[in-house]
Amino acid sequence: MLQTPLPRELSPWQVDLASRDPFVPYAPPAPMEPAPAKVVRKLEPIAEPAPTAPPMTYRFLGRMLTPEGRPITLLARGDAAIEVKAGQQLEEGYRVDSVNAQAVRLVYPPLGTVVDIAIPAAPSR
């Protein structure tokens, strides 16, 4: 076992003085002032968009005469052909208001929206 010789003199301890008396009760610092209350702004309600009629899915398909000589007007919706007459209720809520040589007039009753589907002139022979 190795023995180290002790120093002849010990250097004095360098101790800082206490910043407070350890025997006096410690009072924590007063709490910081509370943060200012957040400003709450009321948002204005967003205006609802105006109601609109459903998209128009009908197009003119053709006109023809029945064997009895009665004219009929056909509209197409997708792959389906639909014979239309004034007063008839169609899908999506449209109603046939009138059928004449120039157009088929459809009305969307809840909003009063009017849509005219033009009928092209017959080709001259």
ChimeraX commands (.cxc) that place a marker at each C-alpha (Angstrom):
marker #1 position 0.00,0.00,0.00 radius 0.5
marker #1 position 1.31,3.39,-0.96 radius 0.5
marker #1 position 1.24,6.21,1.46 radius 0.5
marker #1 position 1.24,9.83,0.44 radius 0.5
marker #1 position 2.82,12.30,2.79 radius 0.5
marker #1 position 0.55,14.95,4.23 radius 0.5
marker #1 position 1.23,18.61,3.40 radius 0.5
marker #1 position 2.95,20.65,6.09 radius 0.5
marker #1 position 0.31,23.42,5.97 radius 0.5
marker #1 position -3.25,23.51,4.72 radius 0.5
marker #1 position -4.43,26.55,2.82 radius 0.5
marker #1 position -7.34,28.36,4.49 radius 0.5
marker #1 position -10.78,27.71,3.03 radius 0.5
marker #1 position -12.16,30.35,0.74 radius 0.5
marker #1 position -15.83,30.54,1.84 radius 0.5
marker #1 position -18.16,33.27,0.66 radius 0.5
marker #1 position -20.22,35.02,3.23 radius 0.5
marker #1 position -23.87,33.99,3.42 radius 0.5
marker #1 position -26.31,36.31,1.68 radius 0.5
marker #1 position -28.89,35.80,4.44 radius 0.5
marker #1 position -29.17,34.46,7.91 radius 0.5
marker #1 position -29.96,30.73,7.68 radius 0.5
marker #1 position -31.85,30.86,10.98 radius 0.5
marker #1 position -34.39,33.47,9.87 radius 0.5
marker #1 position -37.47,32.04,8.09 radius 0.5
marker #1 position -37.39,32.53,4.36 radius 0.5
marker #1 position -40.25,34.49,2.78 radius 0.5
marker #1 position -40.51,33.86,-0.94 radius 0.5
marker #1 position -40.78,36.91,-3.17 radius 0.5
marker #1 position -44.25,38.24,-3.91 radius 0.5
marker #1 position -45.87,36.63,-6.95 radius 0.5
marker #1 position -45.54,38.45,-10.22 radius 0.5
marker #1 position -48.48,40.46,-11.42 radius 0.5
marker #1 position -50.90,38.27,-13.38 radius 0.5
marker #1 position -50.72,38.56,-17.13 radius 0.5
marker #1 position -53.32,40.93,-18.54 radius 0.5
marker #1 position -56.53,39.21,-19.55 radius 0.5
marker #1 position -56.71,38.22,-23.17 radius 0.5
marker #1 position -59.03,40.28,-25.27 radius 0.5
marker #1 position -61.72,38.07,-26.69 radius 0.5
marker #1 position -63.35,39.40,-29.80 radius 0.5
marker #1 position -66.65,38.02,-30.87 radius 0.5
marker #1 position -66.62,36.86,-34.45 radius 0.5
marker #1 position -69.44,38.00,-36.61 radius 0.5
marker #1 position -71.47,35.11,-37.95 radius 0.5
marker #1 position -70.62,34.13,-41.47 radius 0.5
marker #1 position -73.48,34.86,-43.82 radius 0.5
marker #1 position -75.05,31.72,-45.19 radius 0.5
marker #1 position -74.79,31.47,-48.97 radius 0.5
marker #1 position -78.00,32.20,-50.79 radius 0.5
marker #1 position -79.89,29.03,-51.70 radius 0.5
marker #1 position -79.63,27.97,-55.32 radius 0.5
marker #1 position -81.57,25.65,-57.56 radius 0.5
marker #1 position -80.10,22.21,-58.24 radius 0.5
marker #1 position -77.82,22.01,-61.28 radius 0.5
marker #1 position -79.61,21.68,-64.59 radius 0.5
marker #1 position -79.10,18.14,-65.86 radius 0.5
marker #1 position -81.73,18.23,-68.64 radius 0.5
marker #1 position -81.02,19.02,-72.29 radius 0.5
marker #1 position -83.16,19.13,-75.39 radius 0.5
marker #1 position -83.29,15.77,-77.16 radius 0.5
marker #1 position -85.85,16.22,-79.90 radius 0.5
marker #1 position -89.41,16.74,-81.09 radius 0.5
marker #1 position -91.54,14.30,-83.03 radius 0.5
marker #1 position -95.10,13.45,-83.98 radius 0.5
marker #1 position -96.92,10.43,-82.63 radius 0.5
marker #1 position -98.72,8.15,-85.12 radius 0.5
marker #1 position -101.89,10.08,-84.22 radius 0.5
marker #1 position -100.18,13.36,-85.22 radius 0.5
marker #1 position -99.71,14.73,-81.70 radius 0.5
marker #1 position -96.37,16.54,-81.22 radius 0.5
marker #1 position -94.19,15.46,-78.29 radius 0.5
marker #1 position -91.06,17.08,-76.91 radius 0.5
marker #1 position -88.26,15.02,-75.42 radius 0.5
marker #1 position -85.61,16.06,-72.92 radius 0.5
marker #1 position -82.59,13.95,-72.06 radius 0.5
marker #1 position -81.21,13.41,-68.59 radius 0.5
marker #1 position -78.11,11.27,-68.75 radius 0.5
marker #1 position -79.02,8.31,-70.97 radius 0.5
marker #1 position -82.77,8.58,-70.31 radius 0.5
marker #1 position -85.28,10.24,-72.67 radius 0.5
marker #1 position -88.20,11.97,-70.95 radius 0.5
marker #1 position -91.37,13.17,-72.66 radius 0.5
marker #1 position -92.33,16.52,-71.13 radius 0.5
marker #1 position -95.69,18.29,-70.86 radius 0.5
marker #1 position -96.69,21.56,-69.18 radius 0.5
marker #1 position -97.36,21.05,-65.44 radius 0.5
marker #1 position -95.26,17.91,-65.20 radius 0.5
marker #1 position -93.03,17.55,-62.11 radius 0.5
marker #1 position -89.47,16.42,-62.89 radius 0.5
marker #1 position -86.80,14.99,-60.63 radius 0.5
marker #1 position -84.66,17.45,-58.63 radius 0.5
marker #1 position -87.82,19.50,-57.99 radius 0.5
marker #1 position -88.15,21.21,-61.38 radius 0.5
marker #1 position -91.62,21.63,-62.90 radius 0.5
marker #1 position -92.35,22.06,-66.63 radius 0.5
marker #1 position -93.98,25.49,-66.89 radius 0.5
marker #1 position -94.52,25.55,-70.65 radius 0.5
marker #1 position -93.50,23.86,-73.89 radius 0.5
marker #1 position -93.57,25.82,-77.16 radius 0.5
marker #1 position -91.73,25.84,-80.50 radius 0.5
marker #1 position -88.80,27.90,-79.13 radius 0.5
marker #1 position -88.13,26.49,-75.64 radius 0.5
marker #1 position -89.11,24.28,-72.75 radius 0.5
marker #1 position -89.47,26.46,-69.65 radius 0.5
marker #1 position -88.67,24.79,-66.33 radius 0.5
marker #1 position -89.33,26.38,-62.93 radius 0.5
marker #1 position -87.79,25.48,-59.58 radius 0.5
marker #1 position -90.78,26.41,-57.33 radius 0.5
marker #1 position -89.00,26.76,-53.95 radius 0.5
marker #1 position -86.89,29.63,-55.31 radius 0.5
marker #1 position -88.85,30.70,-58.38 radius 0.5
marker #1 position -85.81,30.02,-60.57 radius 0.5
marker #1 position -86.71,29.85,-64.27 radius 0.5
marker #1 position -84.63,27.90,-66.81 radius 0.5
marker #1 position -85.32,27.92,-70.54 radius 0.5
marker #1 position -84.04,24.98,-72.58 radius 0.5
marker #1 position -83.84,26.27,-76.15 radius 0.5
marker #1 position -85.33,24.22,-78.97 radius 0.5
marker #1 position -83.33,24.64,-82.17 radius 0.5
marker #1 position -85.20,25.52,-85.34 radius 0.5
marker #1 position -86.02,22.60,-87.60 radius 0.5
marker #1 position -83.64,22.29,-90.54 radius 0.5
marker #1 position -85.11,23.49,-93.82 radius 0.5
marker #1 position -85.57,20.84,-96.49 radius 0.5
marker link #1:1,2 radius 0.2
marker link #1:2,3 radius 0.2
marker link #1:3,4 radius 0.2
marker link #1:4,5 radius 0.2
marker link #1:5,6 radius 0.2
marker link #1:6,7 radius 0.2
marker link #1:7,8 radius 0.2
marker link #1:8,9 radius 0.2
marker link #1:9,10 radius 0.2
marker link #1:10,11 radius 0.2
marker link #1:11,12 radius 0.2
marker link #1:12,13 radius 0.2
marker link #1:13,14 radius 0.2
marker link #1:14,15 radius 0.2
marker link #1:15,16 radius 0.2
marker link #1:16,17 radius 0.2
marker link #1:17,18 radius 0.2
marker link #1:18,19 radius 0.2
marker link #1:19,20 radius 0.2
marker link #1:20,21 radius 0.2
marker link #1:21,22 radius 0.2
marker link #1:22,23 radius 0.2
marker link #1:23,24 radius 0.2
marker link #1:24,25 radius 0.2
marker link #1:25,26 radius 0.2
marker link #1:26,27 radius 0.2
marker link #1:27,28 radius 0.2
marker link #1:28,29 radius 0.2
marker link #1:29,30 radius 0.2
marker link #1:30,31 radius 0.2
marker link #1:31,32 radius 0.2
marker link #1:32,33 radius 0.2
marker link #1:33,34 radius 0.2
marker link #1:34,35 radius 0.2
marker link #1:35,36 radius 0.2
marker link #1:36,37 radius 0.2
marker link #1:37,38 radius 0.2
marker link #1:38,39 radius 0.2
marker link #1:39,40 radius 0.2
marker link #1:40,41 radius 0.2
marker link #1:41,42 radius 0.2
marker link #1:42,43 radius 0.2
marker link #1:43,44 radius 0.2
marker link #1:44,45 radius 0.2
marker link #1:45,46 radius 0.2
marker link #1:46,47 radius 0.2
marker link #1:47,48 radius 0.2
marker link #1:48,49 radius 0.2
marker link #1:49,50 radius 0.2
marker link #1:50,51 radius 0.2
marker link #1:51,52 radius 0.2
marker link #1:52,53 radius 0.2
marker link #1:53,54 radius 0.2
marker link #1:54,55 radius 0.2
marker link #1:55,56 radius 0.2
marker link #1:56,57 radius 0.2
marker link #1:57,58 radius 0.2
marker link #1:58,59 radius 0.2
marker link #1:59,60 radius 0.2
marker link #1:60,61 radius 0.2
marker link #1:61,62 radius 0.2
marker link #1:62,63 radius 0.2
marker link #1:63,64 radius 0.2
marker link #1:64,65 radius 0.2
marker link #1:65,66 radius 0.2
marker link #1:66,67 radius 0.2
marker link #1:67,68 radius 0.2
marker link #1:68,69 radius 0.2
marker link #1:69,70 radius 0.2
marker link #1:70,71 radius 0.2
marker link #1:71,72 radius 0.2
marker link #1:72,73 radius 0.2
marker link #1:73,74 radius 0.2
marker link #1:74,75 radius 0.2
marker link #1:75,76 radius 0.2
marker link #1:76,77 radius 0.2
marker link #1:77,78 radius 0.2
marker link #1:78,79 radius 0.2
marker link #1:79,80 radius 0.2
marker link #1:80,81 radius 0.2
marker link #1:81,82 radius 0.2
marker link #1:82,83 radius 0.2
marker link #1:83,84 radius 0.2
marker link #1:84,85 radius 0.2
marker link #1:85,86 radius 0.2
marker link #1:86,87 radius 0.2
marker link #1:87,88 radius 0.2
marker link #1:88,89 radius 0.2
marker link #1:89,90 radius 0.2
marker link #1:90,91 radius 0.2
marker link #1:91,92 radius 0.2
marker link #1:92,93 radius 0.2
marker link #1:93,94 radius 0.2
marker link #1:94,95 radius 0.2
marker link #1:95,96 radius 0.2
marker link #1:96,97 radius 0.2
marker link #1:97,98 radius 0.2
marker link #1:98,99 radius 0.2
marker link #1:99,100 radius 0.2
marker link #1:100,101 radius 0.2
marker link #1:101,102 radius 0.2
marker link #1:102,103 radius 0.2
marker link #1:103,104 radius 0.2
marker link #1:104,105 radius 0.2
marker link #1:105,106 radius 0.2
marker link #1:106,107 radius 0.2
marker link #1:107,108 radius 0.2
marker link #1:108,109 radius 0.2
marker link #1:109,110 radius 0.2
marker link #1:110,111 radius 0.2
marker link #1:111,112 radius 0.2
marker link #1:112,113 radius 0.2
marker link #1:113,114 radius 0.2
marker link #1:114,115 radius 0.2
marker link #1:115,116 radius 0.2
marker link #1:116,117 radius 0.2
marker link #1:117,118 radius 0.2
marker link #1:118,119 radius 0.2
marker link #1:119,120 radius 0.2
marker link #1:120,121 radius 0.2
marker link #1:121,122 radius 0.2
marker link #1:122,123 radius 0.2
marker link #1:123,124 radius 0.2
marker link #1:124,125 radius 0.2
view
